Amino acid sequence: MSRIAYFGPRGTFTEQAARRLAPGEELIPAETIPAALAAVRSGEAAAACVPIENSVEGAVTATLDSLSEAEPLVAVAEVLLPVHFSVLTRPGTTEIRTVASHPHALAQVRHWVEANLPGARPVATSSTAAAAVAVDAGEFDAAVTAPVAAEHYPLDVLATEVADVCDAKTRFLLVRLPGELPEPTGADRTSIVAAATNRTGALAELLTELAVRGINLTKLDARPTRNNFGEYRFFIDFEGHVAEPRIGDVLAALRRRCRNVRFLGSHPRADDGTTAVEQGAANEDFTEAIDWVESVRKGAQA
Ligand SMILES: O=C(O)C(=O)C[C@]1(C(=O)O)C=C[C@@H](O)C=C1
């Protein structure tokens, strides 16, 4: 049985994701996302499960920053979970003055809190389950949590199915140290992070390398490098797997344009999407073109 670190404590959405991505493995809670990833880097865990992107609030910046720093890690699997919340209180609570949760969760229930708990002050905690722990300890009056948290903490359920956007989803990754990659499936996602230099057109050049090869971008986020004001790292996700000729070709081009590029993994997509390939951009087109150049080099004109 492998040890899998996850962003905890018990009862987070991330724990649910870890159960889906690593069934039957030993799950170890970490208090923060960087701590879950550090457990993999130190060898304490074989992999870590962390949130990466929410359909309402966007990128989970702690994950992006931790993946671009320290020892490289690669994502080997992902899962999409529907996100709706429960609101938990200590038994006997009559007045709710504070509502605690992870900032992503608070942002997803803002209207519900305004309408149902008017005057209650939102308070950020490190995770949704950490809010349940704090409510149990008497620090806050209510916690916005994953429904499963009600099974782990001795709290009353004030409301269920709470969400301002009813079909919200969060995508979670299983990450490991670089090693054997998952096999390509035909519906994969590749992720990189590139620190483009601060000059005219630098980002456009990177994106053009994808566009001219007919490769569909699925996510783009920018995070400051923290060194010089105005300098950013770009996190770019696109359809395809590094084992495919067209993806290998674009990665080589990105590397030529930007030495500071880190591969963050190729793995099956959880959204069951099909990969959009434009005319002339199929893997066979790339292999055929390489073979043609080879034949020209050998003096043949095919
Ligand atoms: O706090 C949790 O339960 C988490 O797993 C984190 C997280 C997030 O980072 O977006 C996951 C899903 C929800 O969108 C709210 C919080």
The ligand as an SDF file (V2000), in Angstrom:
LIG
                    3D

 16 16  0  0  0  0  0  0  0  0999 V2000
  -10.9620   22.8760    1.5800 O   0  0  0  0  0  0  0  0  0  0  0  0
  -11.2760   21.8960    0.9120 C   0  0  0  0  0  0  0  0  0  0  0  0
  -12.1570   21.0850    1.2250 O   0  0  0  0  0  0  0  0  0  0  0  0
  -10.5570   21.6670   -0.3450 C   0  0  0  0  0  0  0  0  0  0  0  0
  -10.4260   20.5440   -0.7350 O   0  0  0  0  0  0  0  0  0  0  0  0
  -10.0440   22.8570   -1.1270 C   0  0  0  0  0  0  0  0  0  0  0  0
  -11.0400   23.4490   -2.1100 C   0  0  0  0  0  0  0  0  0  0  0  0
  -10.3090   24.4180   -3.1000 C   0  0  0  0  0  0  0  0  0  0  0  0
   -9.1180   24.6450   -2.9890 O   0  0  0  0  0  0  0  0  0  0  0  0
  -10.9840   24.9320   -4.0340 O   0  0  0  0  0  0  0  0  0  0  0  0
  -11.6130   22.3940   -2.9310 C   0  0  0  0  0  0  0  0  0  0  0  0
  -12.8660   22.4510   -3.4120 C   0  0  0  0  0  0  0  0  0  0  0  0
  -13.7720   23.5770   -3.1020 C   0  0  0  0  0  0  0  0  0  0  0  0
  -13.8200   24.3860   -4.2660 O   0  0  0  0  0  0  0  0  0  0  0  0
  -13.3100   24.3870   -1.9490 C   0  0  0  0  0  0  0  0  0  0  0  0
  -12.0650   24.2420   -1.4170 C   0  0  0  0  0  0  0  0  0  0  0  0
  1  2  2  0
  2  3  1  0
  2  4  1  0
  4  5  2  0
  4  6  1  0
  6  7  1  0
  7  8  1  0
  7 11  1  0
  7 16  1  0
  8  9  2  0
  8 10  1  0
 11 12  2  0
 12 13  1  0
 13 14  1  0
 13 15  1  0
 15 16  2  0
M  END
$$$$
